[in-house]
Amino acid sequence: MRTNYIEILRNKVEIPIIQRDYAQGRTDKKTNRIRKDFLDILFDFISKKQFNPDMEIELDFIYGFNEKDTNNQTTFIPIDGQQRLTTLWLLYWFVSVKENISDEDVTFLSYFLYETRHSTTEFYRNLIHFKPEFSHKHINEEITNQPWYFETWDFDPSIQAMLVVLKDIEVRYRNLDINSVWKIIENSPFYFYKLDMEKVGLTDDLYIKMNSRGKPLTEFEYFKAGFAEIISEPKQKKRFEESIDGIWIDTVWHIIFEFGSLSQNEDIALTVDNSFLNLFNFITSIISFKKDLKDSNDRRYTNTVESADLLKIIYSDIENQNFLFDTLDAICNQEQQEPTFWNNLFYIEKENFDIHKTRLFFQHKDTNLLRRCLFHYSDYRGLSLPEQILLLGCFTQLKTPSSSFNEQIRTLRNLVVNSENELRESVLGNVFEEAEHFIKNGDLEIFKTFKTDQIEEEKSKKEYLNQSPTNRETLQKLEDSEILRGSISLFPLESNFKNRAKKFLELFDEDDIISDFNTKSNLLLSFGDYSQDDGTLKNLMCDKSRVIRNFLTTPGYNKIHFYEKTRKVVLQCLDFFIANQSISIQHKIQETLSNYSNNPKDWKYYFMKYSFFRESCNQGYYFFWKGNDYCIWKMKEKQFNGHHWNPFFYEIKNSERIKNINLENYGAKLVFSYNRKKILISSLPNGFLIENGMTDRRANTLLDELEEKGIINNEGHYVVPQNSNEIDLQDRIQLLELMLKEFEKK
């Protein structure tokens, strides 16, 4: 039954004790927005009604029970509607006292009772009889200074919420600048659809369940009511209202229900509402970036609560409305007509390669990016920028289908995955525009914002495949390698590309290169120095996939070294095994080490022979100080204020071939102790420096013995034989260990 507010109150309204506190005056972000929106609606209506006396406003359904007392007096007990009824009561009370309305005309206000707390009921009774003088800056201050106001009410959440709302009402009332607001509202133009639950057979148990101790309206419910008010064009408003309660929400419901990820304790309706808002917020964020729309505080759109004002700006534009509506309609059509769209488009695991699919490398493994958006757009995991760009590309395809979409989405995947440093908020508008345009038109020339090297690579690959279409599958497998992720600049696109690509995938399988990194790195060293300089440091990779990926895709640490050293060594390696199919990796490594036995031993020899040179080097960085092959620090990370060691000493210490030695952190010297004597050992370009490690040098006979036998010179130098190029002729680790073992034998 359609009933106005005063008619509802004249039959007496009582907020039952089972209901929650009055909440619209809370000061959290979400409630601030909800209160602001509701009061804005009320006061905007009042402002317009002064020029149109016949105007009315509907404030949705309220429902509850009717009870009769011993005097046959009917009391309406609302289940839903408490917040709106209370806010209107505060509005009527404030206007009545502000404009000195007689007690007889406001008798209906006394029929509104709160039983949620005794303190709230007492506050209402006092407020009804209170005649403020408006002697304070705000009405809430005057109320709290009254003798009837108890200090304990400062802790009553309903009372405090009412004071907040009264203050907000007062501010809006001042801004109206209307002589008599009461004349506008006295006959109550505020209408509800009042549903008496006993008439439809609802039980007391259901009453309690529906109330759930007074759950507030969800953000989705406030969004749905408020968003329709933004749309002025009747056809657009009708389209929204029919779809939001129909195909759009039904589609989200179907996706979530089919996924079956909800626990028994989860509210599927609430999950559906929140999931729809995630999708809505994602699409709206895309629009705000593309159109460069911000709020008055220069902030981007985030969600319907924190960006309520910006929401109105965005969707006052019918073009933006259509972008939203068309996208949602396209999603619904896809779910109905092509439910396997996402699984047919993407794959995750390498063994599921399909020439018609594109591999995704995101941490949260799900081929259904739409579902990822529905569940996670707003949470702490969220959607990464690459995921957002790909999702926009997919939505664009759903609206404007392209016959070459599978190739286009692969190209877009390559660009977003390899443009990590370029994808910043300041350029997202351009990124979204370029991605959308590319899916619509397939024009690579549109790309200006992504990584330049990758853009040029995509153009080269397109040209190459036009000339060699039979190599598409091999190229795609290479792109889909976890360690390359779309960037194949390691390979020249020339006649022997296919054979090299196949051999690379065989020799440097994405799993094997991690699990057996030492073997793979030694294999490369067998063909030369593949390192890349990064400032003063040299990088040789390590067994971390991200490090390997950065190293093998341009620009790694040093673009010049990538092409002149890394690429050259990798291609030599591939060509060798293409030409020598019967030779194994281990055979080639052993052959290289054997060749060192009668030849000078540069730094590559030591890295290949001694496994601890690679240990605890998390990013693959080494510092070659003095520009020498043998004065090296192995960096645990990349900073000298972190752990770093001499790799020669690290090998000697951790191999445990020598006893009585110790090696501390931060580039410490190797310590050798014997018979309560101690010496310190450090590296020199041509050998080692042996120093006294005792407080009393005279007591260190160990050092004297080394000098007397001519093992070290009078400067403490232990010299390793070298050729004219200052490269070791003998293994310096073996020589040092041999010297130390002589003392152990004694």
SVG drawing of the C-alpha trace seen along z (x, -y; Angstrom):
<svg xmlns="http://www.w3.org/2000/svg" viewBox="-9 -33 122 72">
<polyline fill="none" stroke="black" stroke-width="0.4" points="0.0,0.0 1.3,-3.4 1.4,-5.6 2.9,-8.9 5.2,-9.4 2.8,-11.2 0.1,-8.6 2.5,-5.9 3.4,-7.7 -0.2,-8.5 -0.8,-4.8 2.3,-4.8 5.7,-3.3 7.9,-1.4 11.5,-0.4 11.7,3.0 14.5,4.0 15.6,6.7 16.5,3.9 20.0,2.5 21.0,-1.0 20.3,-3.9 23.3,-3.9 23.0,-6.7 24.9,-9.1 28.0,-6.9 31.1,-8.6 32.9,-5.9 33.4,-6.6 30.7,-4.3 28.0,-5.7 29.1,-9.3 28.4,-8.7 25.1,-7.0 23.9,-9.7 25.0,-12.4 23.2,-10.8 20.0,-10.4 19.9,-13.9 20.9,-15.3 17.9,-13.5 15.5,-14.9 16.7,-18.5 17.0,-18.5 13.4,-17.4 12.4,-20.1 14.2,-22.8 12.3,-21.7 9.0,-21.3 8.7,-25.0 8.2,-25.6 6.1,-22.6 3.7,-22.0 2.3,-18.8 5.7,-17.0 6.0,-13.8 8.9,-11.4 8.9,-7.7 11.3,-6.2 10.9,-2.5 9.4,0.3 9.2,0.6 7.8,3.7 7.0,5.0 4.2,6.2 1.2,4.5 0.4,5.2 -2.6,4.1 -2.5,3.2 -5.2,3.6 -6.8,0.3 -7.0,1.7 -4.3,-0.9 -2.3,0.4 1.5,0.1 3.6,0.7 6.9,2.5 9.2,2.1 11.7,4.7 13.1,2.8 12.9,-1.0 14.1,-2.0 16.9,-4.2 14.8,-6.2 11.9,-6.6 14.3,-7.9 16.1,-10.3 12.7,-11.7 11.6,-12.1 14.8,-14.1 14.1,-16.3 10.5,-17.0 11.5,-17.7 14.3,-20.1 12.1,-22.0 9.2,-22.2 11.4,-23.7 13.3,-25.9 10.1,-27.4 8.2,-27.4 5.4,-25.0 2.8,-24.4 2.7,-21.3 -0.7,-20.4 0.7,-20.3 3.5,-17.9 1.7,-15.5 2.5,-12.7 6.2,-13.0 5.4,-11.6 4.1,-8.4 7.6,-7.4 9.3,-5.3 12.6,-3.6 12.8,-0.4 16.3,0.7 17.7,-1.0 16.1,-2.6 18.5,-5.5 17.4,-6.1 13.7,-6.2 14.5,-8.7 16.4,-10.9 13.5,-10.9 11.0,-11.9 13.2,-14.8 13.9,-15.9 10.1,-16.1 9.6,-18.6 12.8,-20.5 12.6,-24.1 16.1,-25.0 17.1,-28.7 19.7,-28.0 22.3,-29.8 25.2,-27.5 27.0,-27.1 25.3,-23.8 22.1,-22.2 23.9,-19.1 26.1,-21.3 23.0,-22.9 21.4,-19.6 24.4,-18.1 24.6,-21.2 21.0,-20.7 20.5,-19.6 18.4,-16.7 21.2,-15.3 23.0,-12.5 26.8,-12.1 26.3,-8.4 24.4,-9.2 27.8,-10.0 28.3,-6.3 24.9,-5.5 25.6,-4.9 22.0,-5.7 21.9,-9.0 25.3,-10.0 24.2,-9.1 21.1,-11.2 23.2,-14.2 25.4,-13.9 22.4,-13.7 20.7,-16.7 23.9,-18.8 23.9,-17.8 20.2,-18.6 20.9,-22.0 23.6,-22.8 21.4,-21.9 18.5,-23.8 20.6,-27.0 21.6,-26.5 18.0,-26.1 17.2,-29.8 13.4,-29.1 11.1,-31.0 9.0,-28.1 10.2,-24.6 7.3,-23.3 4.7,-24.5 6.5,-22.3 6.5,-19.1 3.6,-19.5 1.3,-17.3 4.1,-14.8 5.1,-14.4 7.4,-11.5 5.8,-8.2 6.6,-4.6 5.2,-1.3 4.2,0.2 4.1,4.0 2.3,5.6 4.0,8.9 1.3,10.7 -0.9,10.3 1.4,12.3 1.8,15.1 5.4,14.5 6.3,16.2 8.0,14.8 11.1,17.0 11.4,15.5 10.9,12.0 14.0,12.7 16.0,14.2 15.2,11.3 16.1,8.8 19.3,10.5 19.7,8.0 19.3,5.2 21.7,5.7 22.2,2.4 21.4,1.9 24.3,3.1 26.4,0.8 24.8,2.4 21.3,1.5 22.3,-2.1 24.2,-2.1 21.1,-0.8 18.8,-3.4 21.2,-6.3 22.6,-5.5 19.1,-5.6 18.8,-9.2 22.0,-10.2 20.4,-9.1 18.2,-11.8 17.2,-10.3 14.1,-8.1 15.1,-5.4 18.5,-5.1 17.0,-5.0 14.6,-2.3 17.4,-0.3 19.4,-0.4 16.4,0.4 15.3,3.3 18.8,4.7 20.1,4.2 17.2,6.3 17.3,8.7 19.9,9.9 22.9,8.2 22.5,9.4 21.2,12.8 24.4,13.3 26.6,12.5 24.5,14.9 24.9,17.7 28.7,17.2 29.1,17.4 26.7,20.3 28.3,22.3 31.8,21.7 30.7,23.2 33.3,21.6 31.0,20.4 31.0,22.0 27.8,22.9 28.1,19.9 28.5,17.3 25.5,15.2 25.3,15.8 23.0,12.8 25.5,10.5 28.4,12.1 26.5,11.5 25.8,7.9 29.5,7.2 30.7,9.1 28.5,6.9 30.0,3.8 33.5,5.1 32.6,5.4 30.9,2.0 33.9,0.4 36.3,1.9 34.4,0.6 33.9,-2.8 37.6,-3.0 38.4,-2.3 36.1,-5.2 37.6,-7.6 41.1,-6.9 40.2,-7.1 38.4,-10.4 40.9,-11.7 38.0,-12.3 38.9,-13.2 37.0,-14.5 37.4,-18.0 40.3,-16.6 42.1,-15.4 41.4,-11.8 40.6,-9.0 37.5,-6.8 37.8,-4.0 34.3,-2.8 30.7,-3.9 31.3,-4.9 34.5,-6.9 33.9,-8.3 30.2,-9.1 30.6,-12.7 32.8,-11.6 30.3,-8.8 27.7,-11.5 30.2,-13.4 31.1,-10.2 27.6,-9.0 26.0,-12.3 27.5,-11.6 25.3,-9.4 28.4,-8.1 29.8,-6.7 26.4,-5.2 26.4,-3.4 30.0,-2.2 28.9,-0.7 25.6,0.7 27.0,2.1 29.9,3.8 27.5,5.4 25.2,6.6 28.1,8.1 29.2,10.0 25.7,11.4 25.5,12.4 28.9,14.2 27.8,16.1 24.7,17.2 26.0,17.9 29.7,18.7 30.1,20.0 33.5,21.6 34.9,18.3 37.5,17.8 38.8,21.5 39.0,21.4 41.1,18.2 43.7,18.7 45.6,21.6 48.0,21.7 50.1,24.9 52.7,25.4 51.5,28.9 48.1,27.4 49.6,25.4 47.2,24.8 48.0,22.7 44.6,21.0 45.1,20.1 47.4,17.7 49.2,18.6 48.7,16.4 51.5,16.0 49.6,14.3 50.2,15.4 46.6,16.3 46.1,18.9 42.7,18.5 41.9,18.3 38.6,16.6 39.6,12.9 35.9,11.9 35.6,14.2 38.8,12.8 37.3,9.3 34.0,10.3 35.7,11.9 38.9,9.9 38.8,6.5 38.3,4.8 40.2,7.1 43.8,7.0 44.9,9.1 43.0,7.1 43.7,7.2 47.1,6.4 47.4,3.8 48.3,6.4 45.1,8.3 43.0,5.2 44.3,4.4 43.7,7.9 40.2,7.9 39.4,4.6 40.7,6.2 38.4,9.2 35.4,6.9 36.1,5.0 36.1,8.2 32.7,9.1 31.3,5.8 33.0,5.5 34.1,9.0 37.4,9.4 38.2,12.4 41.9,12.2 41.2,11.8 43.3,14.8 46.4,13.3 45.5,9.8 45.1,10.9 48.4,12.8 50.1,9.6 48.5,7.6 49.6,10.2 53.2,9.9 53.0,6.1 51.5,5.9 53.7,8.6 56.9,6.9 56.0,3.3 56.1,3.5 58.1,0.3 55.9,-1.6 52.5,-0.8 52.0,-3.6 48.8,-5.3 49.8,-8.5 49.6,-6.8 46.8,-4.3 44.3,-6.3 46.5,-6.1 47.2,-2.4 43.5,-1.6 42.7,-3.6 45.5,-1.9 44.4,1.6 40.8,0.9 41.7,-0.6 44.0,2.4 41.4,5.0 38.9,3.1 41.3,2.3 44.4,4.6 46.7,1.7 50.1,2.1 50.9,-1.5 48.5,-2.7 50.9,-1.5 53.0,-4.4 52.9,-3.9 54.0,-0.3 57.7,0.7 59.3,-0.4 61.4,2.7 58.4,4.9 56.3,2.9 59.0,3.2 59.3,6.9 55.6,7.4 55.8,5.7 58.8,7.8 57.0,11.0 53.9,10.1 56.0,9.4 58.0,12.7 54.8,14.8 53.3,13.2 56.4,14.6 56.7,17.9 53.2,18.8 54.2,22.5 56.5,21.4 53.6,19.8 53.3,22.8 57.0,22.8 57.1,19.1 54.0,19.2 55.6,22.0 58.7,19.9 56.6,16.9 54.7,19.0 57.8,20.2 57.7,19.1 61.2,17.7 60.5,15.6 56.9,14.6 56.3,13.2 59.7,11.5 61.8,13.5 64.4,10.9 67.0,13.5 66.3,15.0 66.9,13.3 63.9,13.8 65.8,15.4 65.9,18.7 67.2,20.9 64.8,19.4 62.6,22.5 65.5,24.9 67.0,22.6 63.6,22.1 63.0,25.8 66.5,26.5 66.2,23.7 62.9,25.1 64.7,28.5 67.9,27.3 66.4,24.6 63.1,25.9 61.4,23.5 61.4,26.1 64.8,27.6 66.6,24.3 65.4,23.6 65.9,27.1 69.3,27.6 70.5,24.1 74.2,24.8 74.2,27.2 72.5,24.8 74.7,21.9 77.8,24.0 76.6,25.0 76.5,21.4 79.9,20.7 81.2,23.5 80.6,21.2 81.8,18.0 81.1,15.1 77.3,14.5 77.3,12.0 75.7,8.6 77.0,5.6 74.6,3.7 76.5,0.6 79.6,1.7 78.2,5.2 78.2,8.2 75.2,10.4 75.4,14.1 71.7,15.1 70.6,17.4 68.0,20.0 65.1,17.5 62.7,17.4 62.3,13.6 66.0,13.1 66.4,15.5 63.5,13.8 64.9,10.3 68.3,11.6 67.1,13.3 64.7,10.6 65.6,7.1 66.6,4.8 68.1,7.0 70.7,5.4 72.6,4.0 71.1,3.9 74.5,3.9 75.7,6.9 72.5,8.6 73.1,8.6 76.9,8.7 77.4,11.3 74.3,13.1 72.6,13.5 75.9,14.5 76.7,17.2 73.1,18.6 73.0,18.8 76.4,20.5 75.2,23.0 72.0,23.7 73.8,24.0 76.4,26.4 73.7,28.8 71.7,28.5 74.8,29.6 75.9,32.2 72.7,34.0 74.5,36.9 76.5,34.9 75.0,34.4 75.0,31.3 77.2,33.0 79.7,34.2 80.1,30.6 80.6,29.2 83.2,31.9 85.0,31.4 85.3,27.7 86.6,28.4 89.1,30.9 90.4,28.4 91.2,26.1 93.5,28.8 96.4,27.8 95.3,24.3 95.1,21.0 92.2,20.9 90.1,17.7 87.1,16.9 84.8,19.0 86.7,22.1 86.2,21.6 82.4,20.9 82.1,24.1 84.2,26.3 83.0,25.2 79.3,25.2 79.5,23.0 80.4,20.0 76.6,20.0 75.2,20.6 73.5,17.8 73.6,15.4 69.9,14.6 70.0,12.2 73.1,13.4 75.3,10.4 79.1,10.4 81.5,7.5 84.9,7.9 87.1,5.5 90.5,4.4 89.2,5.4 90.6,8.8 89.3,12.4 90.0,13.4 89.2,10.5 85.4,11.1 82.6,10.5 79.6,12.8 76.5,10.7 73.6,12.3 71.4,9.5 72.6,6.4 73.8,4.2 77.2,4.1 75.5,3.5 74.0,6.9 75.7,10.3 78.6,10.8 81.6,13.1 84.7,14.0 83.4,17.0 86.8,18.7 86.8,18.7 83.0,19.6 83.8,22.7 86.7,23.7 84.6,23.2 81.4,24.9 83.0,27.8 84.4,28.9 87.6,30.3 89.6,28.3 89.1,28.2 89.9,25.4 88.7,22.6 86.1,20.0 84.5,17.4 82.3,14.6 80.0,12.3 80.5,8.9 83.6,9.7 85.5,11.1 88.9,12.7 89.3,16.5 90.5,17.5 92.7,20.6 93.6,21.8 96.2,24.3 97.7,25.2 96.3,22.1 97.8,20.0 95.8,18.1 96.3,16.5 94.0,14.3 93.8,14.9 92.5,12.5 92.6,12.5 95.1,10.8 95.1,10.7 98.1,13.0 97.3,15.2 96.6,14.6 97.7,12.3 98.5,14.2 98.4,12.0 98.9,12.4 95.6,13.1 96.9,12.9 97.2,10.1 100.9,11.0 102.6,11.3 105.7,12.8 103.7,15.8 102.5,16.6 105.0,19.2 102.6,20.4 103.3,17.2 107.0,17.6 107.0,21.1 105.3,20.0 107.9,17.3 110.9,19.6 109.7,22.2 109.3,19.6 105.6,20.4 104.9,16.7 107.3,13.7 108.2,11.1 105.1,9.2 102.9,12.1 102.0,12.9 101.2,16.4 101.8,16.2 99.8,18.4 101.7,19.1 100.2,17.0 100.8,16.3 101.7,13.0 98.0,12.1 97.8,12.6 95.6,15.7 96.2,18.6 98.2,21.5 97.2,23.6 94.0,23.9 94.4,21.4 91.8,23.1 93.6,26.4 96.9,24.7 95.6,22.9 93.9,26.0 97.1,28.0 99.1,25.5 96.5,25.6 96.3,29.4 100.1,29.6 99.5,28.0 96.6,30.3 98.8,33.4 101.2,32.2"/>
</svg>
